Amino acid sequence: MVLYFSATGNTEYVAKKIAKMTGDEALDLLKRIKEKDYSPIRSRKPFVICSPIYVCEMPGFFVAFIRKLTLKGNRRVYFVTTSGGYAGMSGVTAKKIAKKKGMIFMGHKDIKMPPNYPVSKRYKLLSPAECVKRLRAAAKEIRTVAALIKRGEPVRDRHVFLFEKLIIIPFNPVWVRLKHSTKQFSVTDDCIGCGKCAARCPLGRITMVDRKPAWKGICAHCMACIANCPVEAIEYAHVKKGVEKYRIGKYLRKK
Ligand SMILES: Cc1cc2nc3c(=O)[nH]c(=O)nc-3n(C[C@H](O)[C@H](O)[C@H](O)COP(=O)(O)O)c2cc1C
């Protein structure tokens, strides 16, 4: 069983491809995450847990959810992450989760996908042509990983050095606390009150007030609300209407 969370589509794309190539099924965890539903998931095939990378790690809410989730049946587990190119500590965390769950860790692999975070001025989005190129390269990586999973062989990612752990362990929670405020989210008059943003928020930080979204607290900055708004009515600081927002669907051929 391939389990995934995805905000802007990259991880969903990878998870569904792996499921198809391994003859397995893919399960979107969003509803379970929102409802804190940890009831057992059973699989005859090895579990493949897929997550995006936020701030050099799998998102805190995702790690907390997977830790509590009961996985029954097959005891082997793979982790596949998607990132803009740097998956930081995620492989180390994945191994720890597998151990804690008493499962056999079959390895972690990060797939380099187009970045999806327009809020960051440092890590800019790619141009459409670059996105297409990167997705083509990713397709090759996905095939390789899926073939290994299908054969029941381990997957490997690069070694995580001690100095990376020493930086990321304190950096990640501080960065999230300081930078992932929801204060700068706003909505324009274009909003049609469809509530898609609230439905897509994994942390339930959006409530609909008078048919308009209202944000509260610190969120994951996953970009699900901004990227999936059908009328581009959600803004964040400089990410205004007309500023490019990443969503994988723009670059996939319609079937
Ligand atoms: C808040 C945030 C932080 C991110 N941090 C990183 C990072 O540390 N390293 C990296 O390579 N990509 C980073 N990214 C890019 C995403 O990991 C990448 O685009 C991922 O494939 C998105 O997956 P999704 O479309 O399934 O949500 C970040 C994206 C967001 C929204």
The ligand as an SDF file (V2000), in Angstrom:
LIG
                    3D

 31 33  0  0  0  0  0  0  0  0999 V2000
    7.2890   25.2050    3.4590 C   0  0  0  0  0  0  0  0  0  0  0  0
    8.1150   24.4930    2.4510 C   0  0  0  0  0  0  0  0  0  0  0  0
    9.4360   24.1560    2.7280 C   0  0  0  0  0  0  0  0  0  0  0  0
   10.2110   23.4690    1.7980 C   0  0  0  0  0  0  0  0  0  0  0  0
   11.4720   23.1010    2.1540 N   0  0  0  0  0  0  0  0  0  0  0  0
   12.2320   22.4120    1.2700 C   0  0  0  0  0  0  0  0  0  0  0  0
   13.5440   21.9660    1.6320 C   0  0  0  0  0  0  0  0  0  0  0  0
   14.0100   22.1280    2.7530 O   0  0  0  0  0  0  0  0  0  0  0  0
   14.2740   21.3340    0.6990 N   0  0  0  0  0  0  0  0  0  0  0  0
   13.8140   21.1200   -0.5830 C   0  0  0  0  0  0  0  0  0  0  0  0
   14.5440   20.5680   -1.3960 O   0  0  0  0  0  0  0  0  0  0  0  0
   12.5590   21.4740   -0.9420 N   0  0  0  0  0  0  0  0  0  0  0  0
   11.7420   22.1080   -0.0440 C   0  0  0  0  0  0  0  0  0  0  0  0
   10.4590   22.4680   -0.3950 N   0  0  0  0  0  0  0  0  0  0  0  0
    9.9270   22.0590   -1.7260 C   0  0  0  0  0  0  0  0  0  0  0  0
    9.0180   20.8200   -1.6440 C   0  0  0  0  0  0  0  0  0  0  0  0
    9.5780   19.8430   -0.8140 O   0  0  0  0  0  0  0  0  0  0  0  0
    8.7580   20.1510   -2.9950 C   0  0  0  0  0  0  0  0  0  0  0  0
    8.3810   21.0450   -3.9920 O   0  0  0  0  0  0  0  0  0  0  0  0
    7.7370   19.0090   -2.8470 C   0  0  0  0  0  0  0  0  0  0  0  0
    7.8590   18.1680   -3.9680 O   0  0  0  0  0  0  0  0  0  0  0  0
    6.3010   19.4850   -2.7350 C   0  0  0  0  0  0  0  0  0  0  0  0
    5.4420   18.3620   -2.6290 O   0  0  0  0  0  0  0  0  0  0  0  0
    3.8600   18.3850   -2.8540 P   0  0  0  0  0  0  0  0  0  0  0  0
    3.6180   18.9980   -4.2150 O   0  0  0  0  0  0  0  0  0  0  0  0
    3.4610   16.9580   -2.8040 O   0  0  0  0  0  0  0  0  0  0  0  0
    3.2590   19.1930   -1.7750 O   0  0  0  0  0  0  0  0  0  0  0  0
    9.6680   23.1380    0.5220 C   0  0  0  0  0  0  0  0  0  0  0  0
    8.3430   23.4890    0.2320 C   0  0  0  0  0  0  0  0  0  0  0  0
    7.5720   24.1480    1.1770 C   0  0  0  0  0  0  0  0  0  0  0  0
    6.1360   24.4710    0.8480 C   0  0  0  0  0  0  0  0  0  0  0  0
  1  2  1  0
  2  3  1  0
  2 30  2  0
  3  4  2  0
  4  5  1  0
  4 28  1  0
  5  6  2  0
  6  7  1  0
  6 13  1  0
  7  8  2  0
  7  9  1  0
  9 10  1  0
 10 11  2  0
 10 12  1  0
 12 13  2  0
 13 14  1  0
 14 15  1  0
 14 28  1  0
 15 16  1  0
 16 17  1  0
 16 18  1  0
 18 19  1  0
 18 20  1  0
 20 21  1  0
 20 22  1  0
 22 23  1  0
 23 24  1  0
 24 25  2  0
 24 26  1  0
 24 27  1  0
 28 29  2  0
 29 30  1  0
 30 31  1  0
M  END
$$$$
